[in-house]
Amino acid sequence: MGQRLEHRVAIVTGAGRGIGRSVAKLLAEEGASVIVNDLGGSVEGASSSVSPADAVVSEIREDGGTASANYDSVAEFGSAGKIVEMALAEFGRVDILCNAAGILRDRMVFNMSPQEWEAVIRVHLLGSFNVTRQALPYMVDQNYGRVVLFSSISALGSPGQSNYSAAKEGVVGLARSLAGELGDYNISVNAVYPGGSTRMVASIPDSAREWLREQAQKSPGSYPVADLVASPEPEEALVPESNAAKIVYLCTEVGGAINGEVIGTHGWSMSRYFRRFPTKSVYKGEGQWTLEEIESVAPISLAVGLVNPAPKEE
């Protein structure tokens, strides 16, 4: 076991399986006391079970670590508060929050129900706010905290996942805003783009997976998630555990030097994603643009090099 997180207390939501599980276990290996939170439901968020969280806690304890299981939902503000209350009751403080809880309700937008939209937004975006908001007063009081919010490369655009993509892009905005608010309190907040052979990735239908591969081959970069599905990395790079060390680093003392960023943790690499500053601009010295002026200038300036993500079939 390491000592990097000795005497620290961590909460990991969605820690019963996949990436959350590997993060919780590594936090414990580094000396943190961990609240392992998981509803134990399906990828769609149906049903519940104590088994996933209990199993991870058993594994941590068998390895000599300290952990307790929690089964409350992040989707409601009150129940999210119970997760934080448990950390305080069990271990006396809360230093680290990794919010990995999530569900999928994939569907093309013209077939998506309001309930499917809201369910995904509630777990991912509201859930990120709910748990973070409940933990922050204690982090502010102790002048220390590390928060890692799980976004996704799908935030950059993923057909059939408009609810998920919207929620995950919202998580990025939340992380960057919080970083600006909380830096003076020695609290870092970052978002991560994790990935790998998880239940969520496995749930992508074969037809959608094949379509994404085709997009990646036709126009690399047009759909970032397509490039991920078509990843050339070897199978051993795609296991959920490949994310753990990179995410846990952000939870350490020295990792706090990274703040308000989006970090890719998938596979062998660790990447810092560039903030979305303008990459091309056109400027008019005086007066408002007319539509005619834009029509003449945009095709030879702003639109140069753009790839239509959904070109018309010839």
C-alpha positions as CSV (number, residue, x, y, z in Angstrom):
1,M,0.0,0.0,0.0
2,G,1.1,3.6,-0.7
3,Q,1.0,6.5,1.6
4,R,0.0,9.4,-0.7
5,L,-3.6,9.6,0.7
6,E,-3.0,8.5,4.3
7,H,-5.6,10.1,6.6
8,R,-7.7,11.3,3.7
9,V,-11.4,10.4,3.3
10,A,-12.8,9.8,-0.2
11,I,-16.2,9.4,-1.6
12,V,-16.6,7.5,-4.9
13,T,-20.0,7.3,-6.4
14,G,-20.8,4.6,-8.9
15,A,-18.0,2.6,-7.4
16,G,-19.6,-0.8,-7.5
17,R,-18.3,-1.6,-11.0
18,G,-16.1,-0.5,-13.8
19,I,-14.0,2.6,-13.6
20,G,-15.5,3.7,-10.3
21,R,-14.5,0.4,-8.7
22,S,-10.9,0.6,-9.9
23,V,-10.6,4.2,-8.6
24,A,-12.1,3.3,-5.2
25,K,-9.7,0.4,-4.8
26,L,-6.6,2.5,-5.8
27,L,-7.6,5.3,-3.4
28,A,-7.8,2.7,-0.6
29,E,-4.4,1.3,-1.6
30,E,-2.9,4.8,-1.3
31,G,-4.2,5.0,2.3
32,A,-7.6,6.8,1.9
33,S,-10.7,5.7,3.8
34,V,-13.3,5.2,1.1
35,I,-17.1,5.5,1.0
36,V,-18.1,3.1,-1.9
37,N,-21.4,4.4,-3.2
38,D,-23.4,2.5,-5.7
39,L,-27.2,1.8,-6.2
40,G,-26.4,-1.5,-7.9
41,G,-28.8,-0.9,-10.7
42,S,-28.7,-1.7,-14.4
43,V,-27.0,0.5,-17.0
44,E,-30.5,2.1,-17.6
45,G,-30.8,2.8,-13.9
46,A,-33.5,0.2,-13.2
47,S,-33.6,-1.9,-10.0
48,S,-31.1,-1.8,-7.2
49,S,-28.8,-4.1,-5.3
50,V,-26.4,-3.8,-2.4
51,S,-24.1,-6.5,-3.8
52,P,-21.8,-4.4,-6.1
53,A,-20.9,-1.9,-3.4
54,D,-20.6,-4.6,-0.7
55,A,-18.3,-6.6,-3.0
56,V,-15.9,-3.7,-3.5
57,V,-15.8,-3.0,0.2
58,S,-15.0,-6.6,0.9
59,E,-12.1,-6.5,-1.7
60,I,-10.7,-3.3,-0.2
61,R,-10.8,-4.7,3.4
62,E,-9.3,-8.0,2.3
63,D,-6.4,-6.0,0.9
64,G,-5.9,-4.2,4.2
65,G,-7.8,-1.0,3.3
66,T,-10.6,0.9,4.9
67,A,-14.0,1.3,3.3
68,S,-17.8,1.4,3.9
69,A,-20.6,0.8,1.5
70,N,-23.3,3.3,0.7
71,Y,-26.4,2.8,-1.5
72,D,-27.9,6.3,-1.7
73,S,-28.8,8.0,-5.0
74,V,-26.9,11.0,-6.3
75,A,-29.9,12.0,-8.4
76,E,-31.7,13.7,-5.4
77,F,-30.2,16.4,-3.3
78,G,-31.3,14.9,0.0
79,S,-30.1,11.4,-0.7
80,A,-26.8,12.8,-2.0
81,G,-26.4,14.5,1.3
82,K,-26.7,11.2,3.1
83,I,-23.6,10.0,1.2
84,V,-21.6,12.9,2.6
85,E,-23.1,12.4,6.1
86,M,-21.9,8.8,6.1
87,A,-18.4,9.9,5.3
88,L,-18.5,12.3,8.2
89,A,-20.0,9.8,10.6
90,E,-17.7,6.9,9.6
91,F,-14.4,8.8,9.1
92,G,-14.9,12.3,10.4
93,R,-14.2,14.3,7.3
94,V,-14.4,14.4,3.5
95,D,-11.3,15.3,1.4
96,I,-11.9,13.7,-2.0
97,L,-15.0,13.3,-4.2
98,C,-15.0,11.2,-7.4
99,N,-18.4,11.3,-9.0
100,A,-18.6,8.4,-11.4
101,A,-22.3,7.4,-11.0
102,G,-24.1,7.3,-14.3
103,I,-26.8,5.7,-16.5
104,L,-27.6,5.5,-20.2
105,R,-30.9,5.9,-22.0
106,D,-29.6,5.9,-25.6
107,R,-32.0,6.8,-28.3
108,M,-32.1,9.0,-31.4
109,V,-33.5,12.3,-30.4
110,F,-36.7,12.0,-32.5
111,N,-37.6,8.8,-30.5
112,M,-36.4,10.0,-27.1
113,S,-39.1,10.6,-24.4
114,P,-38.9,13.5,-22.0
115,Q,-38.5,10.9,-19.2
116,E,-35.4,9.4,-20.9
117,W,-33.9,12.9,-21.3
118,E,-34.6,13.9,-17.7
119,A,-33.4,10.6,-16.2
120,V,-29.9,10.9,-17.7
121,I,-29.6,14.6,-17.0
122,R,-30.7,14.0,-13.4
123,V,-28.1,11.4,-12.7
124,H,-25.1,12.8,-14.5
125,L,-25.5,16.6,-14.3
126,L,-27.7,17.1,-11.3
127,G,-26.0,14.2,-9.6
128,S,-22.6,16.0,-10.0
129,F,-24.0,19.1,-8.5
130,N,-25.9,17.4,-5.7
131,V,-22.9,15.4,-4.2
132,T,-20.4,18.2,-4.8
133,R,-22.6,20.8,-3.3
134,Q,-23.2,18.7,-0.2
135,A,-19.4,18.0,0.2
136,L,-18.1,21.5,-0.4
137,P,-19.0,23.2,2.9
138,Y,-16.8,20.8,4.7
139,M,-13.9,21.1,2.2
140,V,-14.1,24.9,2.4
141,D,-14.0,24.7,6.3
142,Q,-10.9,22.5,6.3
143,N,-9.3,24.5,3.4
144,Y,-8.7,21.4,1.4
145,G,-10.5,19.3,-1.2
146,R,-10.1,17.3,-4.5
147,V,-13.1,16.9,-6.8
148,V,-13.1,14.8,-9.9
149,L,-16.3,14.9,-12.0
150,F,-16.8,12.2,-14.6
151,S,-17.6,13.6,-18.1
152,S,-17.1,11.7,-21.3
153,I,-15.7,12.1,-24.8
154,S,-19.3,11.8,-25.8
155,A,-19.7,15.4,-24.5
156,L,-18.1,16.4,-27.8
157,G,-20.9,14.8,-29.8
158,S,-22.3,11.3,-29.9
159,P,-25.3,10.4,-32.2
160,G,-28.0,8.6,-30.3
161,Q,-26.9,10.1,-27.0
162,S,-28.1,13.7,-27.0
163,N,-29.2,13.4,-23.3
164,Y,-25.9,11.9,-22.3
165,S,-23.8,14.3,-24.4
166,A,-25.7,17.3,-23.0
167,A,-25.3,16.1,-19.4
168,K,-21.6,15.4,-19.9
169,E,-20.8,18.7,-21.5
170,G,-22.7,20.4,-18.6
171,V,-20.4,18.5,-16.2
172,V,-17.4,20.1,-17.9
173,G,-18.9,23.6,-17.5
174,L,-19.6,22.8,-13.8
175,A,-16.1,21.7,-13.2
176,R,-14.5,24.7,-14.7
177,S,-16.9,27.1,-12.9
178,L,-16.2,25.5,-9.5
179,A,-12.5,25.5,-10.1
180,G,-12.6,29.3,-10.4
181,E,-14.8,29.7,-7.3
182,L,-12.9,27.3,-5.0
183,G,-9.2,27.7,-5.8
184,D,-8.7,30.1,-2.9
185,Y,-9.8,27.3,-0.6
186,N,-7.2,24.8,-1.8
187,I,-9.9,22.8,-3.6
188,S,-9.2,21.6,-7.1
189,V,-12.0,20.6,-9.4
190,N,-11.4,18.7,-12.7
191,A,-13.4,16.8,-15.2
192,V,-12.2,13.6,-16.8
193,Y,-12.9,11.8,-20.1
194,P,-12.6,8.2,-19.0
195,G,-13.1,5.1,-21.2
196,G,-12.6,1.4,-21.7
197,S,-14.4,-1.9,-21.8
198,T,-17.2,-0.9,-19.3
199,R,-20.8,-1.9,-19.1
200,M,-21.8,1.4,-20.7
201,V,-19.5,0.9,-23.7
202,A,-20.7,-2.7,-24.0
203,S,-24.3,-1.5,-24.2
204,I,-23.7,0.4,-27.4
205,P,-25.6,-1.6,-30.1
206,D,-23.6,-3.3,-32.8
207,S,-25.3,-1.2,-35.5
208,A,-24.3,2.0,-33.8
209,R,-20.8,0.7,-33.1
210,E,-20.4,-0.1,-36.8
211,W,-21.8,3.3,-37.9
212,L,-19.3,5.0,-35.5
213,R,-16.4,3.0,-37.0
214,E,-17.4,4.1,-40.5
215,Q,-17.4,7.7,-39.4
216,A,-14.0,7.4,-37.8
217,Q,-12.6,5.9,-41.0
218,K,-14.3,8.5,-43.4
219,S,-13.5,11.6,-41.4
220,P,-11.2,11.2,-38.4
221,G,-12.1,13.8,-35.7
222,S,-15.6,14.5,-37.0
223,Y,-17.0,12.5,-34.0
224,P,-14.5,12.1,-31.2
225,V,-16.5,9.2,-29.8
226,A,-16.2,7.4,-33.1
227,D,-12.4,7.6,-32.9
228,L,-12.6,6.1,-29.4
229,V,-14.8,3.2,-30.6
230,A,-12.4,2.5,-33.4
231,S,-9.4,2.8,-31.1
232,P,-6.3,1.0,-32.3
233,E,-5.0,0.5,-28.8
234,P,-4.5,-3.1,-27.6
235,E,-7.1,-4.9,-25.6
236,E,-5.1,-4.6,-22.4
237,A,-5.3,-0.8,-22.7
238,L,-9.0,-0.8,-22.7
239,V,-9.7,-2.3,-19.3
240,P,-11.4,0.1,-16.8
241,E,-8.4,-0.1,-14.5
242,S,-6.3,1.8,-17.1
243,N,-8.1,5.0,-15.9
244,A,-7.5,4.6,-12.2
245,A,-4.0,5.9,-11.6
246,K,-4.6,9.1,-13.7
247,I,-7.8,9.9,-11.8
248,V,-6.3,9.1,-8.4
249,Y,-3.4,11.4,-9.3
250,L,-5.8,14.3,-9.5
251,C,-6.9,13.4,-6.0
252,T,-3.5,13.7,-4.4
253,E,-1.7,16.7,-2.9
254,V,0.5,17.3,-5.9
255,G,-2.3,16.6,-8.3
256,G,-4.1,19.7,-7.0
257,A,-1.8,21.8,-9.3
258,I,-4.1,20.7,-12.1
259,N,-7.4,22.7,-11.7
260,G,-10.3,23.5,-13.9
261,E,-9.1,21.2,-16.7
262,V,-10.5,18.3,-18.7
263,I,-8.2,15.3,-18.5
264,G,-8.5,12.2,-20.8
265,T,-7.7,9.1,-18.9
266,H,-8.5,6.4,-21.5
267,G,-6.0,3.7,-22.5
268,W,-2.3,4.2,-22.3
269,S,-2.4,8.0,-22.6
270,M,-3.2,10.9,-20.2
271,S,-4.3,14.0,-22.1
272,R,-5.2,17.6,-21.2
273,Y,-7.9,18.8,-23.5
274,F,-7.6,22.4,-24.8
275,R,-10.2,24.9,-23.6
276,R,-12.5,25.9,-26.4
277,F,-11.0,29.2,-27.3
278,P,-11.7,30.5,-30.9
279,T,-9.4,28.7,-33.4
280,K,-10.4,30.8,-36.4
281,S,-12.0,34.3,-36.4
282,V,-13.0,37.0,-38.9
283,Y,-12.9,40.6,-38.0
284,K,-14.6,43.6,-39.4
285,G,-12.9,46.9,-38.6
286,E,-16.1,48.9,-38.2
287,G,-19.9,48.4,-38.2
288,Q,-22.1,45.3,-37.9
289,W,-21.7,42.4,-40.3
290,T,-24.3,42.0,-43.0
291,L,-25.5,38.6,-44.1
292,E,-24.1,39.2,-47.6
293,E,-20.6,39.9,-46.1
294,I,-20.7,36.7,-44.0
295,E,-21.8,34.7,-47.1
296,S,-18.7,35.9,-49.0
297,V,-16.2,35.6,-46.2
298,A,-17.2,32.5,-44.1
299,P,-16.6,29.8,-46.8
300,I,-12.9,31.0,-47.3
301,S,-12.2,31.5,-43.6
302,L,-14.3,30.0,-40.8
303,A,-15.4,27.0,-42.8
304,V,-12.0,26.0,-44.2
305,G,-11.1,22.5,-43.2
306,L,-14.5,21.7,-41.6
307,V,-15.9,18.2,-42.1
308,N,-19.6,17.7,-42.3
309,P,-20.4,15.0,-39.6
310,A,-23.5,13.9,-41.5
311,P,-22.9,14.5,-45.3
312,K,-25.6,13.8,-47.7
313,E,-25.4,10.5,-49.5
314,E,-24.4,11.0,-53.2
